[in-house]
Structures are given as structure tokens and as C-alpha cells.
Amino acid sequence: MATKLEILEIYPQVGIPGGEIVITCTGFDVANFTNSHVHFGGVRGRLISASDRRVIAGIPEVHRPGDLEAGVRLCSGDQESNIFPFQIGELLAENLHPVANPAIDLDSGSIYTTISGARGKKVEVSVWVISSTGVAAKYLSDILNPTGLAFDHEGTLFLSSRFDGVVYRVSPFKDVEPFSKELGIATGIAFDRKGRLFVGDRQGTIFVVDSTGHARKFAEIEPSVSAFHLAFHPDGDLFVTGPTTGGSRETVYRINPDGEVSKFFTGLGRPQGLAFDREGNLYVVASLNGHRGIIRISPSGQQAENVLAGNTLIGLAFDEEGHTVLATTQEIYRAPLGVKGYLATN
């Protein structure tokens, strides 16, 4: 008698189109692979590999609201499995080019992101704003290669340009002025609890910038092939990622208030955007054990797990409603992770 086809577990249980999930099951008929399917709600996904107890599947594009909270089921031969809970992120905007975390205005819920473009190439719109209801609008133009975005304690938007090494300050009336210059290949930015701005020059320097725009060297780490990404831990330490050529053994760095650098976690592939929850768990865009998505690392740095699947992710941010806003190489998604995020500027 054939073993009953049943889904026992899905890892992770949230994702966006293009991501890959691991399904633990019983009774999958590998011999009948060509007549087997995986469904996310009413949409067929892609079977990538399978054994009788483990299936890897690709998350499909979804076009109906009901598919955003789609359960997953397997079909193998004439058997159909139970439906297992799974949630797919909601597409908010596309045809973009983020290269770092999106920034969220916590007062309005609006999301800010970039069309960064190729180095030195001017694009029609540099920064887009997406309302809390998902309506996208042009926000800023004429900034070459906008990269990092962050709000200060007063709710003023700052952004870096990796082209000219400048961090710009944006007024509520969308007037743009240089705030700090000569910051190398300026990429990720973040504010600490004192209101100081920290800027990552991907050539290996972390700068700290005072309220007048004066910058000084704060710390040095290994240069990145693309960008530095910065986030502050609730205890005041600065955490930094920057993809190198280290394969699957890349590091998240921890820098204390004195500028002393230590390795917090090693074992990720191409770590990029990062953010903290209010309990001190770190969430970082990276690959872990060959699967890319959002990796949650415990405050001790001893445990890591993939909590959201997505193969083209670049950055993330948490809103006030428990949603996670996700930036891919071209899109902005919103997913229901139920995480309350920490910001040093709160």
C-alpha cells in the first residue's frame, strides 16, 4: 500500500515569487515526478528537486489577492496532499533599482526606494515614494546613483550617492542639498541614538558624521565588491555587511561605540541589507545553506534560520504594522512576518 502523501513542514513559511521553499513530506512518488505538481493556492509552482520525503519548490508569480495567503499542496500521481499554510508577499511596485534597504516614514507609512542605475548614468527619477496603500509616485530627480536611504530623529530623509561620495539631505519640500562630502564610494547609511550619521564607504571605511556634516573615520573593515549595509543594534553597536568574494563564508561585523570591530556571525552567502527587531534578533538578506532569503540570527549569534524565501532580495525594513518591506533588484514587496522592528531614531 502506497504511503499517504502528506506535507509535514514547509521551510520557510513566507516568501516572494522566485524564492525557493523546502517541503518535508511523506509519500511523494519520485518515480512519477513528471506527473507531479506543487500548487500555491490556485497557482502552480515549479518543482525543482524531490525525494519521497523532501521537495524543493519555486514560488510562482501571483495575480489574485487570494493567492497572497496561499496554502501549499502537492500532487503526485493520483494522490493529493493536505494544504499547508504559506504566505506570499504582496507586490507594491516594480521597474525599480534598489541597491540597499528601503526607508519607511513611520508617521505616514510611506516607503522610499531608488532607481540607482548604472554607475554615472542619469535616470529620469532617482527616488520613488510608495504610499501605505501601495500607490507609487515620483519623488526626486537628478541624483546620480542614489544608494542608501535613512530618516533622522526629526523625520528628515537623507540619501547617499555612490557616484560622488556625498550624502544629501532632503527637506519636506523636496529641496536637496549636500550634507557631507568626500565619503568615498558612499553606500549604506544609518543614524545612531545620538543622531549621528554613519556612512559606509565600500572601499573599507565606516565614517561618522556630526550634525554639521563633518566626517571622520570611525572603523575599517574588508572592502566590499558592491556596497556596505548598516544597522544599529538596540544596545548601540553598529552592524555591517558587505559582500566580498568569500562565497558562503561571509561575515556580519559588529562595531562597538569605540570603533572596535569583531565578527558577529560567519557563514552567509552575499549578505546585504539588514535590520533588527526589538528583541535584538538580526534579520539579514543573505544565503544560508544554499537557500537565499531573509535570515534571522539570534542575539547571541549562535542560531540562524531562513524565515522568508526570495532569490533576488537586496534589502528590508519593518513598518509599524508588523509587515516587512522587501527590496529586490527591481521590486518592492510587503510580507506578513509579524516583526516589530527596532530603529535607533525611534
N, C-alpha and C positions, 0 to 999 in steps of 0.2 A: 504494500500500500504506500502510495506517494506521501511524503511529508507535507503537511499543510503549509501553504505559502503565507507567511506572516511577517510583517515588519515589527521588529523588536525595538529598534532605536534608530534615530537619524542624527547625524553629527555634521555640522551644526544644524540648528532648527530654524535659522533665519538666513536669508541670502538675497542676492540680486541676480538678475539674468547674467548668464555667463559663468557664474560660480559653480563649484562642484561640491556635492554632498556625499557623505558615506552612509549607506543604509545597511544596518545589521539586520539580518532576516533569517528565516528558515524556509526550506522548500523551494528555493529558486532553481529552476531546471536549466542548468548551464548547457546541456545538450540541445536545448530548444531556444538558444539565445536569439536566433533570427526571428523567432515568433514571440519575443518578449518585449515588454514596453514598461515605461515609467510615466506616470501622469501627475502633474501638479494642478490639482483641481481638474478643469476640463482641457488643459493644455498638455500635449505630450512633450516630455523632456527627452534628453539624449542619454542612452546607456553608453557608458564609457568602458567599463570592465565589470566582470562579475565572477563570483563563485557561488556555491549553493548557500553560503552564509553571509556574503558581503557583496554589495553592489555599489559602484560609484556612478553617479548620475549628474548630468549637467542641467542647470536651471534654465528654463526657456524664457523667452520674452512673453510678457502677459499684456493683454489689451483690455481686459474687463475688470471693473472694481472687485468683483467677487473672487478673482484669482489672486488678489493681493494677500489673502489669508488662506491660501490653497493648502489643503492636506495632500499628502503624497500617497499614492498607491502603486503597487506593482502588479503587472500581468505577466504570467509565464505559462505558455501553452494554454490550457483551458482553465487555469486557476487565476483567481484574483485575490489580492491580499486585502487586509484591513486598511483603512485610511488613517495615516499617522499625521499628527499636527505638524505644520510647517508654514512659515510666513515669508512672503516675498516683498521686498521693499518697493515703495511707490516711486515711479519716475516723476521728478519735478521739472527738470529742464535738460536739454541736450544741445549738441553742437557747440560745446564749450571747450576750454582747455585749462582746467585747473592743474596746478603743479604743487599744491600744498593744501592744508586744511581749509575748508570754507570757514567764514566767520559769521556768527549769529548775533544780531542786535537783540538782546534779551528783553528789551522793552516792547518792541514791535513783533518779534519773532521772525523778522526778515533775514534772509540768508544772502550773504555776499560771496561771490566767486569770480573767477577770472577767465578771460581768453588770453593766455600768456603768449602764445605764438612762438615761432622760431626766433632764435637769438637775433636781435637787431631789426626784426621785421615789425613794422607798424600795423596794427589791426584797427578796424573801424571802432570797435568797442573794447575797452580794456577790462572793465568791471561790470558785472551784471548784478542786479538785486532781484531776489525771488521772494514774493510775499509768503506769509504763513499759509495761504490757501493755494500756493503753487503757481502764481502768476509772475512771469519773468519780465523784466524791463531793463533797458539800457540805463547804466548809472554813470560811468566815467569813460572818457576817451583820452587818447593822446599820451598814455603812459606806456613806454616800451617795456615789454616783458614783465608785467606785474606778477609778483610771486607770492610772498607771504602777506597775510591779512590778519589784523587783530584790532580789537577795541580796547581803549584805555579805560581808566576808572570813571571818566566823565562821559563815556559813550562816544568818544571821537574815534573815527576809523583811521588806521594807519596801514600803509602797504609798502612793501619793498619792491625794488626793481633789480633784477639780477643783471640787467644790461648796464646801468650807470652807477650801481653801488649806492643808491640813495634810498632812504626811507621817506615817504611822503605822508603828510598829514592832510586829512580831508575835512573841510568844515561842513556843518549841517546844510550849507547852501551849495555844496559840491565844489567849492573852491579848493584847489590843490596847491600845496606849497611844499618845497623841500624842508624836511625837519632835521635830518642828519645825513652827511655825505661821507664819501671816501670809506665805504664799508665793504670793499672788495666785491665779490660776487654775492650780493646780499640776497638771502633766500628766506628761511623761516624767521618769524619774529614772535615775541611773547612778552607780556608785561608781568612783573612780579608784584607782590603785595604792597611794595613801597611806591609803585607807579613807575619804576624804572623799566626802560625798554631794552630787551636783549635781542641781538641780531646775529644770525648765523651766516658767516662768510664761508661758502662751501670749500674754500681753499684751506680751511683748517682753523679759523679763528672764530671765537664767540666774543662779540662786543657787548658792552653795557653802555647805554646812552642815558645821560641825565636829562632833566626837564628842559634844559637849554639847547639840547641837540648835540652836546659834546660827547664824543665816543672815546672809550678806552678799551684796551684788550682785557678780557675777563678770563678766558681759558683757551686752550688749544687742544684739538683732537685730530684724529686722522682725517685728511681731506675726503670729500665725497665726490663721486662721479656725477651726481645730479644736484642734490640740494640737502641742506640741513633742515630738520624739523624740530621745533622746540615746544615744550610744555612744562608747566610748573606743578610739582607735587604739593599736596596740602601742607607738608612740613617745610616748604620753602626751597627745596632743592630743585635745580633745573635738570630736566631730562632731555636728551638729544639723540636723534637718529640721523644717519646719513649713509645711503647706500654706497658701498665700495665695490671691490672685486672679490669679496670674501665668500661668495657662494651662499651656502646655507648656514654659515657660522658667523654671521654678522652680529653686531653688538648694539644694545641700548646703553648709552652712557648716562651716568649720574654725576652732577657737578654741584658741590655744596656751596654755601654763600661765600666761602673764601676762594672759590675758583679751583678747588681740588677735584680732579677728575678720577672717577672709578667706573668699573664695568658693572652694570646692574644685571644685565641678562645677555647671554650669548647663545646663539643657536637659531637665529632667524634668517630668512632669505629676503633680501631687499627691503629692509624696514624703512617706512616713510612716515606719514602723518601719525600723530599720537595725541592722546588726551587722557585725563584722569577722571574717575568718579569720586564721589565724596568720601568713600571709604579708603581711597588710596590705591585702588586697583588701576593698573595701567592698561590702556587699550591702544594697540598699535597696528597699523596696516603693514602686513608682512606675510611671509610664507612660513608655515610650521609643518614639519614632516611632509613636505611636498604639496601641501594644500594652502592656497592663498585666501586671505580674508582679513577679518579683524581678530587679532589675537589678544586675549585677556591674560595679563600676568599679575599674579598675586602681589600684595605689598612687600612680601619677603623676597620676591624674585625666584621662588622655588617651584611654583606651579604655573604652567602656561597651557591654554586651550584655545581652540578656534571657536568663536561664538557667532561669526557671521561669514558666509561664503561669498567671495567676489574676486574675480581674477584680474580686473583692471583697476582696482582701487588705488587711490593716491592719498586721500586724507579723510578726516572725520571730525565731527563736532556734535555736542549734545545740546538739545534745546531744553526748555523748561517743562515740557510735557512728557519727558521720558523717551522721546524719539532720538534716534541717531541719524544725523545728516551726513551723507556719504558723498564724497567726490571721487569719480573715476577719471580716466583720461579724457572723457568727453561729456559726462553727465553728472547730474546731481540727483540723488535718491534720498528718500526718507524711510527709515526702517524702525519697527517697534521693538527695540531691545529692552526698553524699560529701565534705562540707566539714567540716574541723576548725576550730571556732570559737575566737575569742580573747575572754577576759574579763579585765578588769583585776583582778578579785578572785581569779583562779586562783592 
